Amino acid sequence: MNPFEKSKWIWPVAEAKCDEYAEFLCEVDFFGRGAELYISSDSNYTVYVNGSLAAFGQYADFPYMKVYDKIDLSRYMRQGKNVIAFRVWYYGIDTASTYYPGSAGLIYSLYFDGVLSAYSSELAPSRLSPTFVPHKSKSITGQLGLTFEYDSKRLDAWMLGEPDGDYPFGPSCEVNVSPKMRERTCLPTRFGEAYKGREVSGNGIEPVSKCGKIFDLGREAVGFICLKLRTESESPITVAFGEHLADGHVRRKVGGRDFSFTYHPTAGEINYFMNGFRRFGCRYIELISDEPLSDVEVSLRSVVYPVTRLEYPENLTVIEEKIYDACVYTLECCMHEHYEDCPWREQALYTMDSRNQMLAGYYAFGETLFPKANLELIADDDRPDGLLSICYPIKRNMAIPSFSLHFITECEEYLRYSGDEEFIRRIYPKIKKTLDVFLGKLDTVGLIPPFSGVDMWNFYEWEDGLEGYLGAERKKLETYEYDLALNTLLSIAISRMIGINDRLRLDSSDLIEKKAALNRAIYSHFYKKEKGLFETRRGTAHYSRLANSLCILAGVPSAEECRTIAESLIKDNTLVDASLSMRTFFYDALLAVDKSYSSFVLSDIERVYTPMLKTGNNTVWETELGQSDFSNAGSLCHGWSSIPIYYYNILK
């Protein structure tokens, strides 16, 4: 069934502009029992039935493969006349991590008891929104995308079918697009708890502005900020959000980022506001105002992906339970349309980050539908050189080559935990194409060199010598021929591909030979016998925990050499350390050498994560430096650091 057989993509004007809001009305008579809405948009939608918010949240997708939602509206409908109102926010601007620009548009079909009763066409009344200030195109961050500005004085009763005469509706324009479409694979997000802010101004914390106020939600949370306030002035209010009060107020501006939106109040009355488009990840909210505010209430209505937590692993200590809880809650904060690296700064899907998150999620929630949706979205990426883009969905021409190899790992693990051969067969051409890019770069030495070009970031992790070049620095030519980390990750990816082939009953003889040859070349080029370790790059005297851990996991050294390396990984403090995101490879390498390292892994997790909890945080951090890292932009809620969930389950 094609639910949009009669529907058309529509917009209020023939030429849409970036950062534009559209409103549509659909008035229907309903005398049935069931009402189902099929809907998709570019870029984001909210749906109201008789004035009540009934649905929100376009799935992050590509303009050539649009995802639609099937929504049950039955509980919102009443017998007789109903007004269904749609508001769509068109971004239109390419972001670094979260959005691939398409054509502005809305498409919908409404079925009553299985019968098509209304659908989008030129006859649908529409207008550009009078309340959202359009075309500002101001970003919160380059990764997260646009902020917004809202003018409450222009609000009318349009959601009830009673628009103000100054802001009339007219016929819609057809948008000339015809993308492929598929239904959302995972469940839609929904509302969770509402967290009420406690005012902390006057408790040694001073707001930036004379009449401003600061509120503490009591914990990190992700969702829609809700305001209630009165003011006798129409002066705009800046609403800032953040994870820290390290500067005595909410850290609004960090580098070129601006974590805020603007609200224009209506003077002399109570203002109520919630925007169902932009999710915020924060603990603190600050109202920046030059005029007095009264009757102020600030809260955050959390938006969550519906999962059920499994019971704790057995025999956890008190501190381990606290670490486990923080990791699971962090994982939940980073799950919406797809896994997100962090809810405050980026909300981006990376293959490396999501691999850690999926592995933890299998044990925290015991479900595989959400990981499947992530892998499906990644597989939709159409980068012409065969590598995967840095994030999904984006148009930006940038890749981290090593992250393409992590995609093969997360596909093999998904197959192992789900048993879903049908899905892996469906995306198998993408998996194989990704691996073939790397195999095609093997040279006469038997290794692959770093990828060249300003769109390539040869990144492995946030530690010295492994972070690659950023921005303009990426134009520099590396002065070395080969990266140990890239070649060992390729060897591991080949093993993962062999595992996929074995499960799908496909031949892997050629891959087995290629892996053996690659491992011999790695050993010959990088191993320093006198040191008993592998050099990160030949001739640099640079040794890292990550790269040597990857050597063990790739099966490059002998069993005796593995034992020597494992001891060095623990005891040699001259090694460049493994960051939070990559400690999983460090731990896996130790456990691959000898299960007796279990006690070290558990104690090391406690050593690394306990300081985070002592700060009063209920989530785990991006790096051990916390908020001070990355020039005061360190995330305090980062999904890749939730990996202790996995180790507590397999080791306790």
DONU-857241 format. One record per residue (C-alpha): x negated, z, y negated; residue in one letter. Coordinates in steps of 0.001 Angstrom, whole numbers, padded with zeros to 6 digits, always signed. Layout:
BEGIN
XZYA ...
This chain:
BEGIN
+000000+000000+000000M -001211-000857-003497N +000396+001786-005728P -000462-000251-008840F +001017-003575-007742E +003119-003872-010921K +001033-001659-013205S -001302-002874-015915K -004241-001270-017644W -003113-000480-021198I -004363+000893-024538W -002656+001324-027938P -004902-001196-029722V -006490-004475-028713A -010030-003378-029627E -010919+000153-028585A -013784+002028-030237K -016080+004684-028831C -014847+008277-028899D -011156+007425-029232E -008041+009275-028076Y -004801+007597-027028A -001344+009028-026329E +001343+007438-024174F +004974+008315-023484L +007097+007700-020412C +010725+008879-020583E +012552+008819-017261V +015745+010059-015635D +015109+012008-012462F +017754+012969-009928F +015613+013106-006813G +013501+015612-004907R +010019+014155-004976G +007965+012715-007849A +004502+011247-007252E +002203+009938-009955L -000674+007560-009292Y -003098+007479-012205I -006569+006384-013311S -008217+006087-016700S -011360+005428-018624D -012609+007919-019453S -010532+011101-018937N -006861+012005-018846Y -004375+014841-019177T -000725+014630-018089V +002131+016697-019536Y +005667+016920-018164V +008234+018193-020656N +005417+019737-022670G +003647+021500-019774S +000161+020521-018641L +000683+019127-015139A -002610+017389-014288A -006050+016767-015735F -009449+015383-014893G -010349+011772-014163Q -012806+011603-011275Y -016265+010533-012450A -016567+006921-011323D -017995+003481-012015F -015990+000892-013993P -016312-001552-011093Y -015003+001037-008577M -012293+003102-010230K -010956+006208-008547V -007282+007074-008851Y -005390+010296-008242D -002123+010854-006404K -000389+013803-008066I +002772+015612-007005D +004807+016236-010171L +007926+017484-008367S +007668+021108-009504R +007442+020067-013150Y +010432+017707-013101M +013981+018700-013957R +017205+016926-013088Q +018104+014446-015790G +015875+013334-018655K +012141+014033-018459N +009287+013215-020814V +005938+012451-019212I +003133+012327-021769A -000385+011040-021174F -003422+011638-023351R -006607+009694-022619V -010048+010222-024126W -012248+007138-024121Y -015964+007986-024370Y -017376+004471-024507G -020962+005684-025001I -023545+005521-022246D -024864+008976-021404T -028069+009893-019667A -026403+011570-016698S -022613+011637-016508T -020809+008490-017656Y -020973+004730-017073Y -019149+002950-019947P -016172+000793-019078G -013153-000536-020956S -010777+001976-022496A -007571+002144-020513G -004829+003915-018601L -002998+002768-015496I -000190+004645-013771Y +002741+004304-011385S +005518+006854-010902L +007464+007047-007642Y +010665+009042-007147F +011351+009714-003471D +009070+006816-002562G +010701+004315-004942V +008742+002870-007879L +010498+004154-010989S +008059+003628-013874A +004677+002023-014426Y +002203+001203-017173S +002812-002003-019112S +002881-003346-022667E +006307-001718-023013L +004872+001788-022696A +005006+003512-026130P +001552+004530-027310S -000511+005492-030329R -003988+006674-031243L -003994+010463-031363S -003582+011925-034861P -004982+015350-033938T -008321+014463-032358F -010685+013140-035030V -011880+009791-033626P -015151+007869-033627H -017459+010790-034397K -019524+010009-031302S -021361+013311-031612K -023044+014533-028445S -023350+018051-027117I -026351+016892-025106T -027455+013427-024089G -026644+014279-020485Q -023299+016021-020947L -021885+013627-023510G -019523+013936-026446L -018103+016939-028201T -014841+016791-030176F -013134+017714-033428E -009463+018728-033515Y -007099+018921-036511D -004135+021176-035716S -002379+020307-038989K -001508+016868-037606R +000118+018190-034448L +003700+017088-033719D +006136+017386-030812A +005126+014112-029183W +004815+015683-025724M +008564+016347-025886L +009292+012786-026999G +009679+013792-030661E +006705+012373-032593P +006374+012765-036344D +007446+009712-038312G +004044+009640-039986D +002395+009026-036607Y +004699+006548-034863P +004400+005095-031367F +004396+001367-030749G +003993-001036-027822P +000764-001000-025823S -001825-003721-025362C -002873-004951-021934E -006531-004362-021104V -008064-007316-019315N -009810-005565-016410V -009262-005694-012671S -011666-003271-010970P -011640-002360-007322K -009831+000939-006836M -009828+003710-004271R -008095+007072-004009E -010066+010219-004773R -011789+011358-001573T -011999+015061-002356C -009343+017393-003736L -008628+017560-007473P -009846+020507-009499T -007382+023221-010468R -007128+026261-012690F -008797+029453-011537G -008979+032815-013268E -008648+033276-017009A -011554+035251-018477Y -010732+037080-021697K -013530+037453-024202G -014516+040901-025438R -015638+040896-029048E -019237+042044-029301V -019801+041559-033058S -020688+044860-034657G -022385+046143-031512N -025813+045243-032759G -024999+041535-032516I -024326+039702-035737E -022588+036305-035873P -024167+033428-037778V -021409+033186-040404S -020005+035868-042692K -016542+035889-041101C -017541+034797-037609G -017008+036587-034329K -018824+036650-030977I -017092+037114-027625F -018477+037971-024187D -016512+036657-021194L -018271+039210-018994G -019695+036571-016695R -020712+032940-016545E -017578+030815-016241A -016651+027140-016383V -013475+025689-017832G -011443+025186-020990F -011949+027416-024030I -008668+028878-025324C -008216+030079-028902L -005609+032222-030605K -006185+033057-034258L -004727+033353-037721R -006337+032375-040999T -005118+031835-044533E -007586+029000-045000S -007790+025458-043708E -011586+025591-043591S -012932+024229-040309P -014109+026622-037612I -017128+025800-035493T -016796+027066-031935V -020176+027527-030253A -020692+028296-026569F -023687+029305-024514G -025241+031308-021708E -027414+033650-023767H -027482+035894-026827L -031249+036002-026885A -031377+035173-030603D -028738+037711-031647G -026009+035094-031534H -024875+032238-029325V -027703+029768-029057R -025879+026750-030478R -028663+024355-031412K -031517+023818-028967V -033754+020900-029819G -031444+017985-030551G -028553+019577-028663R -025493+021111-030311D -023322+023295-028071F -020181+023387-030198S -016912+021760-031216F -014919+021860-034448T -011374+023179-034901Y -009309+022673-038070H -006723+025465-038206P -003268+025492-039740T -003242+028102-042491A -000778+030973-042565G +000326+030913-038940E -000897+031763-035461I -002948+028903-034020N -003083+028259-030280Y -005494+025720-028816F -006854+024513-025493M -008406+021116-024873N -007899+019935-021282G -010686+017362-021426F -014077+018997-021954R -015202+021700-019512R -017564+024275-020933F -020038+026346-018945G -020837+029559-020774C -020656+033327-020977R -020556+033708-024746Y -018348+032051-027368I -018932+032326-031104E -016490+031429-033883L -018403+030354-036972I -016174+030625-040024S -016653+031069-043749D -013145+032484-044168E -011591+035610-042600P -009976+035319-039166L -007376+037719-037790S -005347+038178-034598D -008212+036527-032756V -008215+036142-028988E -010772+034002-027190V -010715+033267-023482S -011799+030679-020956L -009402+029247-018387R -011644+028470-015474S -011492+025113-013722V -012539+025216-010073V -012784+023056-006994Y -010558+024610-004309P -012703+026055-001529V -012428+029159+000622T -015469+031376+001008R -016560+032166+004523L -017476+035722+005480E -020919+037118+004801Y -023628+036510+007379P -024169+039598+009508E -026689+042324+008693N -027208+041579+005011L -028649+044449+002998T -026995+045568-000246V -029378+043528-002403I -029045+040522-000093E -025257+040659-000487E -025668+040643-004255K -028035+037668-004093I -025667+035894-001697Y -022676+036499-004010D -024590+035189-007033A -025627+032075-005126C -022108+031330-003876V -020590+031874-007311Y -023258+029626-008843T -022391+026957-006297L -018690+027272-007202E -019505+026954-010911C -021320+023702-010131C -018476+022045-008151M -015877+019920-009914H -015487+016161-009468E -018879+016300-007773H -021755+018723-007481Y -023344+019426-010864E -026863+020585-011600D -025590+023049-014226C -022276+023477-016052P -023700+024420-019467W -026193+021695-020315R -025612+018630-018116E -022891+018687-015408Q -024846+015894-013690A -025011+014755-010057L -028583+014328-008748Y -029472+013586-005135T -032158+016287-005022M -029925+018958-006531D -026909+017976-004469S -028934+018026-001250R -029652+021729-001790N -026045+022339-002831Q -024568+020541+000162M -026797+022418+002594L -025753+025733+001057A -022126+024652+000883G -021847+023902+004591Y -022482+027607+005225Y -020694+029060+002190A -017432+027129+002634F -017555+025361+005989G -016064+022136+004619E -017422+018588+004421T -014864+016679+002313L -016562+017535-000983F -020062+016478+000185P -018550+013246+001499K -017116+012426-001930A -020536+013021-003492N -022279+010684-001057L -019579+008061-001546E -020074+008150-005323L -023858+007894-004968I -023442+004947-002610A -021364+003160-005278D -024469+002979-007492D -025545-000644-007952D -029059-000506-009355R -030445-004052-008786P -033913-003022-007559D -032404-001112-004633G -033453+002321-005829L -030817+004851-006788L -030211+005734-010418S -031286+009136-011709I -027652+010386-011768C -024146+009179-010920Y -022238+007544-012430P -024505+006136-015145I -025515+002738-016437K -028830+003902-017876R -031788+002085-016387N -033767+005069-015146M -034748+006277-011692A -036666+009100-010040I -037925+007235-006942P -038504+010377-004883S -034859+011374-005360F -033766+008193-003580S -035528+009570-000500L -033611+012854-000747H -030411+010775-000487F -031384+009764+003050I -031940+013422+003910T -028530+014517+002611E -026843+011656+004494C -028473+012703+007774E -027523+016333+007190E -023937+015374+006336Y -023710+013466+009622L -025117+016448+011494R -022731+018987+009949Y -019613+016799+009856S -019981+014478+012826G -018435+011792+010595D -020001+008683+012115E -017337+006405+010647E -018245+007253+007055F -022010+007020+007628I -021516+003632+009266R -019601+002543+006172R -022386+003483+003751I -025192+002672+006221Y -026128-000588+004425P -026786+001449+001272K -028885+004010+003154I -030911+001286+004851K -031381-000688+001636K -032692+002425-000072T -035260+003081+002636L -036262-000597+002771D -037319-000469-000895V -039996+002079+000019F -041036+000443+003271L -041471-002807+001354G -044011-001116-000946K -046362-000033+001832L -049713-001682+001036D -052794-002576+003008T -053981+001047+002882V -050734+002004+004605G -049385+004040+001659L -046994+003439-001227I -048305+003760-004791P -046321+005418-007582P -043585+003229-009059F -044513+001527-012331S -042386+000755-015375G -040924+002703-018285V -037670+003183-016350D -039464+005013-013525M -040091+008766-013574W -042493+009773-010808N -041167+013319-010747F -041358+015745-007815Y -040733+019149-009357E -041176+021260-012493W -044720+022422-011773E -048087+021406-013141D -049200+017995-011923G -045905+017207-010204L -043543+016686-013149E -044540+013089-013977G -044249+011591-017445Y -041228+011918-019715L -039964+009774-022581G -042596+007716-024348A -045234+009347-022149E -043814+007395-019221R -045436+004289-020683K -048821+005670-019739K -050407+004212-016657L -051257+006753-013975E -054971+006934-013266T -054551+007516-009553Y -053423+005265-006750E -051185+007439-004584Y -049032+010578-004700D -049104+012801-001625L -045566+014033-002337A -044067+010532-002473L -045681+009444+000783N -044760+012589+002689T -041178+012356+001410L -041101+008789+002722L -042310+009994+006110S -039583+012656+006152I -036973+010071+005107A -038021+007830+007987I -037481+010755+010359S -034038+011333+008840R -033215+007648+009271M -034290+007818+012896I -031928+010778+013283G -029074+008753+011781I -029869+005803+014044N -029968+008016+017110D -026518+009407+016254R -025156+005904+015618L -026882+004560+018733R -029093+002117+016823L -032658+001083+017608D -035458+002885+015746S -038566+001637+017529S -039891-000136+014424D -039336+002978+012288L -041137+005170+014802I -044205+002922+014566E -044057+002820+010761K -043877+006612+010541K -046871+007056+012841A -048934+004581+010805A -047873+006214+007522L -048814+009677+008773N -052253+008449+009824R -052794+006962+006368A -051633+010180+004669I -054026+012249+006738Y -056949+009910+006146S -056410+009653+002400H -055423+013175+001376F -056718+015751+003898Y -059689+017867+002833K -061155+019366+006003K -063426+021809+004190E -060408+023173+002301K -057983+022959+005217G -055378+021517+002813L -054057+018213+001563F -055019+017159-001962E -052081+016203-004215T -054067+013161-005342R -057447+012194-003957R -060350+013353-006089G -058315+015693-008297T -058882+019043-006532A -055165+019647-007127H -053417+021505-004306Y -049752+022469-004331S -047379+024439-002132R -044776+021688-002289L -047003+018796-001231A -048658+020745+001593N -045268+021988+002785S -044065+018387+002877L -047107+017461+004970C -046076+019996+007601I -042459+018813+007558L -043586+015187+007867A -045623+016056+010956G -048928+014866+009475V -051366+017686+010453P -052033+018970+013952S -050426+022173+015190A -053627+024125+014559E -053990+022651+011078E -050355+023531+010365C -051043+027180+011125R -054018+027166+008756T -051980+025499+006024I -049107+027952+006516A -051426+030906+005925E -052798+029243+002799S -049258+028606+001536L -048653+032344+001622I -052027+033768+000640K -053815+031209-001562D -052806+032006-005142N -054785+029049-006484T -052144+026678-005108L -049674+025305-007653V -046513+027229-006834D -043214+025756-005638A -040372+026153-008130S -036902+027446-007252L -035581+023980-006467S -038397+023205-004041M -038918+026546-002311R -036612+025254+000412T -039412+022930+001576F -041915+025795+001392F -039660+028002+003521Y -038807+025197+005955D -042484+024421+006461A -043290+028027+007330L -040359+028246+009750L -041385+024937+011343A -044811+026398+012093V -043570+029721+013436D -040205+031500+013336K -042076+034737+012772S -042313+033724+009116Y -038621+034587+008821S -039422+038030+007459S -041648+036518+004774F -038938+034044+003743V -036332+036792+003417L -038644+039086+001463S -039734+036255-000809D -036119+035386-001604I -035532+039015-002565E -038692+039048-004708R -037733+035870-006575V -034004+036468-007072Y -033780+040210-007753T -035114+039922-011335P -032236+037554-012177M -029653+040106-011075L -031359+042913-012999K -030580+041077-016257T -026851+041514-015613G -026401+037873-014665N -023917+036900-011959N -025472+033471-011377T -028903+032178-010347V -031263+030343-012659W -032818+026904-012943E -036332+028350-012878T -037803+031824-012668E -038414+031780-016437L -034676+031687-017090G -033391+030949-020590Q -036857+030718-022166S -037882+027687-020096D -037709+024115-021419F -038065+025311-025028S -035188+027780-024779N -032922+025393-022879A -033326+026956-019428G -030082+027064-017478S -028909+030424-016115L -026484+028807-013660C -028121+026103-011593H -026792+024804-008307G -030104+023856-006716W -031108+027526-006680S -028209+028535-004396S -030270+027686-001303I -030650+031367-000128P -027126+030942+001271I -028628+028681+003929Y -031492+031012+004861Y -029333+034127+005053Y -027086+032283+007498N -029791+030898+009777I -032174+033882+009716L -029969+036985+009766K 
